[in-house]
Amino acid sequence: MSESAVAAELRAVIEESARLLGVPCARETVGPVLTTYGDAFEHDATVVAFRVATGVRHVGELDCRFMTHPKHRDPYALALSNGLTPKTDHPVGALLADMQERLPVDSHGIDFGVVGGFKKIYSFFTPDDLQELSALTGIPSMPRSLAENAGFFARYGLDDRVGVIGVDYPSRTVNVYFNDVPEDCFRSGTIRSMLRDSGFGEPSERMLRIGAASFGLYVTLRWDSAKIERICFAVTTTDLSSLPVRVEPQIERFVSSVPHTGGDGKFVYGVALAPEGEYYKLESHYKWKPGTMDFI
């Protein structure tokens, strides 16, 4: 397959952004991803976003994520057939097909790093068709940790609010994103309670301030652990100065290095609590339209 003109333009933006950030960007890593899903960029509704994150395992990487079209195409089969990810007998390799067979998946997204290459596939449900946890826990290849934490999700009113599932193939993890989150989940006392119930430590005041302004949250689960691996809260804004905290120096550098199309830029700023501690991430929308879905 050859690279479309729009994909080639995006690749040039990625390469220049990586150069400004001092991140190595190999054409043999980025090119195959853009070629495999090149027709996605021909659609006006396609969202394209860049992301950086603090924390040891995120240093030196620039991520890019975008929506794919048409919605009934199997993006994992394309990744396999184009050599973006190796075939595996692990349940992670069956999860997308199992979800497509059992759930009303509306669209997909792709996540890749300019260093690490292909990483994730997102499956989106429409805002008026959020999924119940019971529909997900019945999927054979879903991590059992989702069912094992069902009581936690029900306790905080999240068990019927699943809007997106993200499957991370190299890490063999699953992200479960919740939409229309009850407001109580963003109150300081509830955040402390959620983290305590998940086995995490006390949140920082910075995390609580971000949580109070959040629009959504997600958790990360593994197949080989019953615990919730990570919890993230996210704020969306078109003005970074309106955030309840100052962004980190490396994120400020990212904002000045990565372009966006159209009028005002759009950002999603998140704080995650993981076993290694808190870390922060910023997603900058290179291409988006009002009404299109946010990544986190």
Contacts in CASP RR format, 6 or more apart in sequence:
PFRMAT RR
TARGET T0000
AUTHOR 0000-0000-0000
METHOD contacts of the structure
MODEL  1
MSESAVAAELRAVIEESARLLGVPCARETVGPVLTTYGDAFEHDATVVAF
RVATGVRHVGELDCRFMTHPKHRDPYALALSNGLTPKTDHPVGALLADMQ
ERLPVDSHGIDFGVVGGFKKIYSFFTPDDLQELSALTGIPSMPRSLAENA
GFFARYGLDDRVGVIGVDYPSRTVNVYFNDVPEDCFRSGTIRSMLRDSGF
GEPSERMLRIGAASFGLYVTLRWDSAKIERICFAVTTTDLSSLPVRVEPQ
IERFVSSVPHTGGDGKFVYGVALAPEGEYYKLESHYKWKPGTMDFI
1 35 0 8 1.000
1 36 0 8 1.000
1 82 0 8 1.000
2 35 0 8 1.000
3 11 0 8 1.000
3 31 0 8 1.000
3 34 0 8 1.000
3 35 0 8 1.000
3 38 0 8 1.000
4 38 0 8 1.000
4 39 0 8 1.000
4 41 0 8 1.000
4 42 0 8 1.000
6 38 0 8 1.000
6 41 0 8 1.000
6 42 0 8 1.000
7 34 0 8 1.000
7 35 0 8 1.000
7 38 0 8 1.000
7 41 0 8 1.000
8 34 0 8 1.000
10 34 0 8 1.000
10 41 0 8 1.000
10 48 0 8 1.000
10 286 0 8 1.000
11 27 0 8 1.000
11 30 0 8 1.000
11 31 0 8 1.000
11 34 0 8 1.000
13 259 0 8 1.000
13 286 0 8 1.000
14 25 0 8 1.000
14 30 0 8 1.000
14 50 0 8 1.000
14 62 0 8 1.000
14 64 0 8 1.000
14 114 0 8 1.000
15 25 0 8 1.000
15 27 0 8 1.000
15 30 0 8 1.000
17 50 0 8 1.000
17 62 0 8 1.000
17 257 0 8 1.000
17 258 0 8 1.000
17 259 0 8 1.000
18 24 0 8 1.000
18 25 0 8 1.000
18 62 0 8 1.000
18 114 0 8 1.000
19 25 0 8 1.000
20 257 0 8 1.000
20 258 0 8 1.000
21 52 0 8 1.000
21 60 0 8 1.000
21 62 0 8 1.000
21 253 0 8 1.000
21 254 0 8 1.000
21 257 0 8 1.000
21 258 0 8 1.000
22 60 0 8 1.000
23 60 0 8 1.000
23 61 0 8 1.000
23 62 0 8 1.000
23 114 0 8 1.000
23 115 0 8 1.000
24 114 0 8 1.000
24 115 0 8 1.000
25 62 0 8 1.000
25 114 0 8 1.000
25 115 0 8 1.000
26 114 0 8 1.000
26 115 0 8 1.000
29 113 0 8 1.000
29 114 0 8 1.000
29 115 0 8 1.000
29 116 0 8 1.000
29 117 0 8 1.000
30 112 0 8 1.000
30 113 0 8 1.000
30 114 0 8 1.000
30 117 0 8 1.000
32 82 0 8 1.000
32 83 0 8 1.000
32 84 0 8 1.000
33 84 0 8 1.000
33 110 0 8 1.000
33 112 0 8 1.000
33 117 0 8 1.000
33 118 0 8 1.000
34 41 0 8 1.000
35 82 0 8 1.000
36 78 0 8 1.000
36 79 0 8 1.000
36 82 0 8 1.000
36 84 0 8 1.000
37 66 0 8 1.000
37 68 0 8 1.000
37 75 0 8 1.000
37 78 0 8 1.000
37 110 0 8 1.000
39 69 0 8 1.000
40 46 0 8 1.000
40 66 0 8 1.000
40 67 0 8 1.000
40 68 0 8 1.000
40 69 0 8 1.000
40 110 0 8 1.000
41 48 0 8 1.000
41 66 0 8 1.000
43 67 0 8 1.000
43 69 0 8 1.000
44 289 0 8 1.000
45 67 0 8 1.000
45 69 0 8 1.000
45 289 0 8 1.000
45 292 0 8 1.000
46 66 0 8 1.000
46 67 0 8 1.000
46 69 0 8 1.000
46 287 0 8 1.000
47 66 0 8 1.000
47 67 0 8 1.000
47 285 0 8 1.000
47 287 0 8 1.000
47 288 0 8 1.000
47 289 0 8 1.000
47 292 0 8 1.000
47 293 0 8 1.000
47 295 0 8 1.000
48 64 0 8 1.000
48 65 0 8 1.000
48 66 0 8 1.000
48 285 0 8 1.000
48 286 0 8 1.000
48 287 0 8 1.000
48 288 0 8 1.000
49 64 0 8 1.000
49 65 0 8 1.000
49 66 0 8 1.000
49 268 0 8 1.000
49 283 0 8 1.000
49 284 0 8 1.000
49 285 0 8 1.000
49 286 0 8 1.000
49 288 0 8 1.000
49 295 0 8 1.000
50 62 0 8 1.000
50 63 0 8 1.000
50 64 0 8 1.000
50 254 0 8 1.000
50 258 0 8 1.000
50 283 0 8 1.000
50 284 0 8 1.000
50 286 0 8 1.000
51 62 0 8 1.000
51 63 0 8 1.000
51 64 0 8 1.000
51 65 0 8 1.000
51 281 0 8 1.000
51 282 0 8 1.000
51 283 0 8 1.000
51 284 0 8 1.000
51 295 0 8 1.000
52 58 0 8 1.000
52 61 0 8 1.000
52 62 0 8 1.000
52 63 0 8 1.000
52 250 0 8 1.000
52 251 0 8 1.000
52 254 0 8 1.000
52 281 0 8 1.000
52 282 0 8 1.000
53 61 0 8 1.000
53 63 0 8 1.000
53 279 0 8 1.000
53 280 0 8 1.000
53 281 0 8 1.000
53 282 0 8 1.000
54 248 0 8 1.000
54 250 0 8 1.000
54 251 0 8 1.000
54 279 0 8 1.000
54 280 0 8 1.000
54 281 0 8 1.000
55 276 0 8 1.000
55 279 0 8 1.000
56 276 0 8 1.000
57 276 0 8 1.000
58 279 0 8 1.000
58 281 0 8 1.000
60 115 0 8 1.000
61 113 0 8 1.000
61 114 0 8 1.000
61 115 0 8 1.000
61 116 0 8 1.000
62 113 0 8 1.000
62 114 0 8 1.000
62 115 0 8 1.000
62 254 0 8 1.000
63 111 0 8 1.000
63 112 0 8 1.000
63 113 0 8 1.000
63 114 0 8 1.000
63 119 0 8 1.000
64 111 0 8 1.000
64 112 0 8 1.000
64 113 0 8 1.000
64 114 0 8 1.000
65 109 0 8 1.000
65 110 0 8 1.000
65 111 0 8 1.000
65 112 0 8 1.000
65 120 0 8 1.000
65 122 0 8 1.000
65 283 0 8 1.000
65 295 0 8 1.000
66 109 0 8 1.000
66 110 0 8 1.000
67 107 0 8 1.000
67 108 0 8 1.000
67 109 0 8 1.000
67 292 0 8 1.000
67 293 0 8 1.000
68 75 0 8 1.000
68 107 0 8 1.000
68 108 0 8 1.000
68 109 0 8 1.000
68 110 0 8 1.000
69 107 0 8 1.000
71 105 0 8 1.000
71 106 0 8 1.000
71 107 0 8 1.000
71 108 0 8 1.000
73 108 0 8 1.000
74 96 0 8 1.000
74 97 0 8 1.000
74 100 0 8 1.000
75 96 0 8 1.000
75 108 0 8 1.000
75 109 0 8 1.000
75 110 0 8 1.000
75 121 0 8 1.000
76 85 0 8 1.000
76 93 0 8 1.000
76 96 0 8 1.000
76 97 0 8 1.000
76 121 0 8 1.000
76 167 0 8 1.000
78 84 0 8 1.000
79 85 0 8 1.000
79 118 0 8 1.000
79 121 0 8 1.000
79 169 0 8 1.000
80 87 0 8 1.000
84 117 0 8 1.000
84 118 0 8 1.000
85 118 0 8 1.000
85 169 0 8 1.000
85 170 0 8 1.000
88 169 0 8 1.000
90 172 0 8 1.000
90 223 0 8 1.000
91 140 0 8 1.000
91 141 0 8 1.000
91 142 0 8 1.000
91 143 0 8 1.000
91 223 0 8 1.000
92 141 0 8 1.000
92 167 0 8 1.000
92 168 0 8 1.000
92 169 0 8 1.000
92 172 0 8 1.000
92 223 0 8 1.000
93 141 0 8 1.000
93 169 0 8 1.000
94 140 0 8 1.000
94 141 0 8 1.000
95 139 0 8 1.000
95 141 0 8 1.000
95 142 0 8 1.000
95 167 0 8 1.000
95 174 0 8 1.000
96 121 0 8 1.000
96 123 0 8 1.000
96 167 0 8 1.000
98 139 0 8 1.000
98 140 0 8 1.000
98 141 0 8 1.000
98 142 0 8 1.000
99 105 0 8 1.000
99 123 0 8 1.000
99 139 0 8 1.000
99 165 0 8 1.000
100 123 0 8 1.000
102 135 0 8 1.000
102 138 0 8 1.000
102 139 0 8 1.000
103 123 0 8 1.000
103 125 0 8 1.000
103 131 0 8 1.000
103 135 0 8 1.000
103 136 0 8 1.000
103 139 0 8 1.000
104 125 0 8 1.000
104 126 0 8 1.000
104 129 0 8 1.000
105 123 0 8 1.000
105 124 0 8 1.000
105 125 0 8 1.000
106 124 0 8 1.000
106 125 0 8 1.000
106 126 0 8 1.000
106 129 0 8 1.000
107 123 0 8 1.000
107 124 0 8 1.000
107 293 0 8 1.000
108 121 0 8 1.000
108 122 0 8 1.000
108 123 0 8 1.000
108 124 0 8 1.000
109 120 0 8 1.000
109 121 0 8 1.000
109 122 0 8 1.000
109 123 0 8 1.000
109 124 0 8 1.000
110 118 0 8 1.000
110 120 0 8 1.000
110 121 0 8 1.000
110 122 0 8 1.000
111 119 0 8 1.000
111 120 0 8 1.000
111 121 0 8 1.000
111 122 0 8 1.000
111 295 0 8 1.000
112 118 0 8 1.000
112 119 0 8 1.000
113 119 0 8 1.000
116 170 0 8 1.000
118 169 0 8 1.000
119 168 0 8 1.000
119 169 0 8 1.000
119 170 0 8 1.000
119 171 0 8 1.000
120 166 0 8 1.000
120 167 0 8 1.000
120 168 0 8 1.000
120 169 0 8 1.000
120 175 0 8 1.000
121 166 0 8 1.000
121 167 0 8 1.000
121 169 0 8 1.000
122 164 0 8 1.000
122 165 0 8 1.000
122 166 0 8 1.000
122 167 0 8 1.000
122 295 0 8 1.000
123 164 0 8 1.000
123 165 0 8 1.000
123 166 0 8 1.000
123 167 0 8 1.000
124 163 0 8 1.000
124 164 0 8 1.000
124 293 0 8 1.000
125 131 0 8 1.000
125 162 0 8 1.000
125 163 0 8 1.000
125 164 0 8 1.000
127 163 0 8 1.000
127 179 0 8 1.000
127 180 0 8 1.000
127 293 0 8 1.000
130 160 0 8 1.000
130 161 0 8 1.000
130 162 0 8 1.000
130 163 0 8 1.000
130 179 0 8 1.000
130 180 0 8 1.000
131 160 0 8 1.000
131 162 0 8 1.000
131 163 0 8 1.000
132 159 0 8 1.000
132 160 0 8 1.000
132 162 0 8 1.000
133 146 0 8 1.000
133 150 0 8 1.000
133 153 0 8 1.000
133 154 0 8 1.000
133 158 0 8 1.000
133 159 0 8 1.000
133 160 0 8 1.000
133 162 0 8 1.000
134 159 0 8 1.000
136 142 0 8 1.000
136 146 0 8 1.000
136 162 0 8 1.000
136 165 0 8 1.000
136 176 0 8 1.000
137 146 0 8 1.000
137 147 0 8 1.000
137 150 0 8 1.000
138 147 0 8 1.000
142 174 0 8 1.000
143 174 0 8 1.000
143 221 0 8 1.000
143 222 0 8 1.000
143 223 0 8 1.000
144 223 0 8 1.000
144 226 0 8 1.000
145 221 0 8 1.000
145 222 0 8 1.000
145 223 0 8 1.000
145 225 0 8 1.000
145 226 0 8 1.000
145 227 0 8 1.000
145 228 0 8 1.000
146 174 0 8 1.000
146 176 0 8 1.000
146 221 0 8 1.000
148 226 0 8 1.000
149 219 0 8 1.000
149 221 0 8 1.000
149 226 0 8 1.000
149 228 0 8 1.000
150 159 0 8 1.000
151 159 0 8 1.000
152 194 0 8 1.000
152 197 0 8 1.000
152 198 0 8 1.000
152 228 0 8 1.000
153 159 0 8 1.000
155 197 0 8 1.000
156 182 0 8 1.000
156 184 0 8 1.000
156 185 0 8 1.000
156 190 0 8 1.000
156 194 0 8 1.000
157 182 0 8 1.000
157 185 0 8 1.000
158 178 0 8 1.000
158 181 0 8 1.000
158 182 0 8 1.000
158 185 0 8 1.000
161 178 0 8 1.000
161 179 0 8 1.000
161 180 0 8 1.000
161 181 0 8 1.000
162 176 0 8 1.000
162 177 0 8 1.000
162 178 0 8 1.000
162 179 0 8 1.000
163 177 0 8 1.000
163 178 0 8 1.000
163 179 0 8 1.000
164 175 0 8 1.000
164 176 0 8 1.000
164 177 0 8 1.000
164 179 0 8 1.000
164 218 0 8 1.000
164 293 0 8 1.000
164 296 0 8 1.000
165 174 0 8 1.000
165 175 0 8 1.000
165 176 0 8 1.000
165 177 0 8 1.000
166 174 0 8 1.000
166 175 0 8 1.000
166 176 0 8 1.000
166 177 0 8 1.000
167 174 0 8 1.000
167 175 0 8 1.000
168 174 0 8 1.000
168 175 0 8 1.000
172 222 0 8 1.000
172 223 0 8 1.000
172 224 0 8 1.000
173 220 0 8 1.000
173 221 0 8 1.000
173 222 0 8 1.000
173 229 0 8 1.000
174 220 0 8 1.000
174 221 0 8 1.000
174 222 0 8 1.000
175 218 0 8 1.000
175 219 0 8 1.000
175 220 0 8 1.000
175 221 0 8 1.000
176 218 0 8 1.000
176 219 0 8 1.000
176 220 0 8 1.000
176 221 0 8 1.000
177 216 0 8 1.000
177 217 0 8 1.000
177 218 0 8 1.000
177 296 0 8 1.000
178 216 0 8 1.000
178 217 0 8 1.000
178 218 0 8 1.000
179 216 0 8 1.000
181 214 0 8 1.000
181 215 0 8 1.000
181 216 0 8 1.000
181 217 0 8 1.000
184 190 0 8 1.000
185 191 0 8 1.000
185 194 0 8 1.000
185 217 0 8 1.000
186 211 0 8 1.000
186 212 0 8 1.000
186 213 0 8 1.000
186 214 0 8 1.000
186 233 0 8 1.000
187 212 0 8 1.000
188 208 0 8 1.000
188 212 0 8 1.000
191 203 0 8 1.000
191 207 0 8 1.000
191 208 0 8 1.000
191 211 0 8 1.000
191 233 0 8 1.000
192 202 0 8 1.000
192 203 0 8 1.000
192 208 0 8 1.000
194 231 0 8 1.000
195 201 0 8 1.000
195 202 0 8 1.000
195 203 0 8 1.000
195 231 0 8 1.000
195 273 0 8 1.000
198 219 0 8 1.000
198 227 0 8 1.000
198 228 0 8 1.000
198 231 0 8 1.000
199 227 0 8 1.000
199 228 0 8 1.000
200 231 0 8 1.000
200 273 0 8 1.000
201 273 0 8 1.000
203 273 0 8 1.000
203 278 0 8 1.000
204 278 0 8 1.000
206 245 0 8 1.000
206 271 0 8 1.000
206 278 0 8 1.000
207 233 0 8 1.000
207 271 0 8 1.000
207 273 0 8 1.000
207 278 0 8 1.000
209 244 0 8 1.000
209 245 0 8 1.000
210 233 0 8 1.000
210 235 0 8 1.000
210 243 0 8 1.000
210 244 0 8 1.000
210 245 0 8 1.000
210 269 0 8 1.000
210 270 0 8 1.000
210 271 0 8 1.000
211 233 0 8 1.000
211 235 0 8 1.000
211 271 0 8 1.000
212 244 0 8 1.000
213 235 0 8 1.000
213 243 0 8 1.000
213 244 0 8 1.000
214 233 0 8 1.000
214 234 0 8 1.000
214 235 0 8 1.000
214 270 0 8 1.000
215 234 0 8 1.000
215 235 0 8 1.000
215 236 0 8 1.000
215 294 0 8 1.000
216 233 0 8 1.000
216 234 0 8 1.000
216 296 0 8 1.000
217 231 0 8 1.000
217 232 0 8 1.000
217 233 0 8 1.000
217 234 0 8 1.000
218 231 0 8 1.000
218 232 0 8 1.000
218 234 0 8 1.000
218 296 0 8 1.000
219 228 0 8 1.000
219 229 0 8 1.000
219 230 0 8 1.000
219 231 0 8 1.000
219 232 0 8 1.000
220 228 0 8 1.000
220 229 0 8 1.000
220 230 0 8 1.000
220 231 0 8 1.000
220 232 0 8 1.000
220 274 0 8 1.000
221 228 0 8 1.000
221 229 0 8 1.000
222 229 0 8 1.000
229 274 0 8 1.000
229 275 0 8 1.000
230 272 0 8 1.000
230 273 0 8 1.000
230 274 0 8 1.000
231 272 0 8 1.000
231 273 0 8 1.000
232 270 0 8 1.000
232 271 0 8 1.000
232 272 0 8 1.000
232 273 0 8 1.000
232 281 0 8 1.000
232 296 0 8 1.000
233 270 0 8 1.000
233 271 0 8 1.000
234 268 0 8 1.000
234 269 0 8 1.000
234 270 0 8 1.000
234 271 0 8 1.000
234 294 0 8 1.000
234 296 0 8 1.000
235 243 0 8 1.000
235 244 0 8 1.000
235 268 0 8 1.000
235 269 0 8 1.000
235 270 0 8 1.000
236 266 0 8 1.000
236 267 0 8 1.000
236 268 0 8 1.000
236 269 0 8 1.000
236 294 0 8 1.000
237 243 0 8 1.000
237 266 0 8 1.000
237 267 0 8 1.000
237 269 0 8 1.000
238 264 0 8 1.000
238 265 0 8 1.000
238 266 0 8 1.000
238 267 0 8 1.000
239 264 0 8 1.000
240 247 0 8 1.000
240 255 0 8 1.000
240 267 0 8 1.000
240 269 0 8 1.000
243 269 0 8 1.000
247 255 0 8 1.000
247 269 0 8 1.000
247 280 0 8 1.000
247 282 0 8 1.000
248 280 0 8 1.000
251 280 0 8 1.000
251 282 0 8 1.000
254 282 0 8 1.000
254 284 0 8 1.000
255 267 0 8 1.000
255 282 0 8 1.000
255 284 0 8 1.000
258 284 0 8 1.000
258 286 0 8 1.000
259 286 0 8 1.000
260 266 0 8 1.000
260 284 0 8 1.000
260 285 0 8 1.000
260 286 0 8 1.000
260 287 0 8 1.000
261 286 0 8 1.000
261 287 0 8 1.000
265 284 0 8 1.000
265 285 0 8 1.000
266 284 0 8 1.000
266 285 0 8 1.000
266 288 0 8 1.000
267 282 0 8 1.000
267 283 0 8 1.000
267 284 0 8 1.000
267 285 0 8 1.000
268 282 0 8 1.000
268 283 0 8 1.000
268 285 0 8 1.000
268 294 0 8 1.000
268 295 0 8 1.000
268 296 0 8 1.000
269 280 0 8 1.000
269 281 0 8 1.000
269 282 0 8 1.000
269 283 0 8 1.000
270 280 0 8 1.000
270 281 0 8 1.000
270 282 0 8 1.000
270 296 0 8 1.000
271 278 0 8 1.000
271 279 0 8 1.000
271 280 0 8 1.000
271 281 0 8 1.000
272 278 0 8 1.000
272 279 0 8 1.000
272 280 0 8 1.000
272 281 0 8 1.000
283 295 0 8 1.000
283 296 0 8 1.000
END
